[in-house]
Amino acid sequence: MGAFLISLIDSCKEKRVETWAYFRDVFLRLPWGLRPEQLRELLPDRWPRLHPEHRWTILEFLRQERHTVS
């Protein structure tokens, strides 16, 4: 189970998805008994289409902050 969670976290980082928002949404949906096609939409590479506001933008923020300070 631990390796599975680490894999999901790494996938979130790779796809630039806010990990906490992703897991919160997934864990809230799982008890409702999703169909296989609905589960596919919860994968980190597909999830951002439904939740574009949770794109991981910390790198962009840090770049802007550096340019502002310079």
C-alpha positions in Angstrom: 0.0 0.0 0.0 2.8 2.4 0.8 4.4 2.0 -2.6 1.1 2.6 -4.2 0.7 5.9 -2.3 4.2 7.0 -3.1 3.6 6.2 -6.8 0.4 8.4 -6.7 2.3 11.2 -5.0 5.1 11.0 -7.6 2.5 11.0 -10.4 0.9 14.1 -8.9 4.3 15.9 -8.8 5.0 14.8 -12.4 1.6 16.0 -13.6 1.9 19.2 -11.4 -1.2 18.4 -9.4 -1.7 19.7 -5.8 -1.3 16.5 -3.9 -3.4 17.4 -0.9 -6.3 18.6 -3.1 -6.1 15.4 -5.2 -6.1 13.0 -2.3 -8.8 14.8 -0.5 -11.1 14.7 -3.5 -10.3 11.0 -4.2 -10.9 9.9 -0.6 -14.2 11.8 -0.5 -15.4 10.1 -3.7 -14.2 6.5 -3.1 -16.9 5.5 -0.5 -19.6 6.2 -3.1 -18.8 3.1 -5.2 -17.5 4.4 -8.5 -17.7 2.6 -11.8 -14.4 1.7 -13.5 -14.7 4.6 -16.0 -15.2 7.0 -13.1 -12.2 5.6 -11.3 -10.0 6.3 -14.4 -11.0 9.9 -14.2 -9.4 10.0 -10.7 -6.0 9.1 -12.0 -3.5 12.0 -11.6 -3.0 12.5 -15.3 -6.8 12.9 -15.9 -7.9 14.5 -12.6 -6.7 18.1 -13.5 -9.2 18.3 -16.4 -12.0 18.3 -13.8 -10.1 20.5 -11.3 -7.8 22.9 -13.2 -7.8 25.2 -10.2 -5.6 22.6 -8.4 -2.7 22.7 -10.8 0.5 22.9 -8.8 1.8 26.4 -9.4 4.5 26.8 -6.7 7.3 26.8 -9.2 5.7 29.6 -11.2 5.1 31.5 -7.9 8.7 31.2 -6.9 9.9 32.4 -10.4 7.7 35.4 -10.2 8.8 36.2 -6.7 12.5 36.1 -7.8 11.8 38.5 -10.6 9.9 40.8 -8.4 12.7 40.9 -5.8 15.5 41.4 -8.4 
